[in-house]
Amino acid sequence: TLMLVKFMLLAYFMEALIILYVPQEAIISSLGSDNPFAVLIAGLLGIPIYASNLTALPLIDGLLEQGMAPGAALAFLIAGPTTTLPAMAAVYGIAKRRVFIIYLGVALVGSIVMGYAYQLFA
């Protein structure tokens, strides 16, 4: 329980920082609905920035409040868990290099395709 509370406090702290200090115009211009590359950017950002599943939701909530496109948020949420270091290490440890590259490609392309599909149909 203590570990869960720590992660949740960190997540809500990050959300507050985003809302207070990241200019809304910056979020809207790079990750907003008017930017055709917002989903692609969010999918790529999901790789290095992704936190645990627990902290991702408040982080995305803060970005959505600042103007992030819903499809971009979905791409970020899908790309993140598949490209965390533990997930990549597990796949790399049991698969050949080619399979590992295919895994990363499918995860990244799949998250971006799903983000654009959501953006298109929602």
Disulfide bonds with the S-S distance in Angstrom:
none
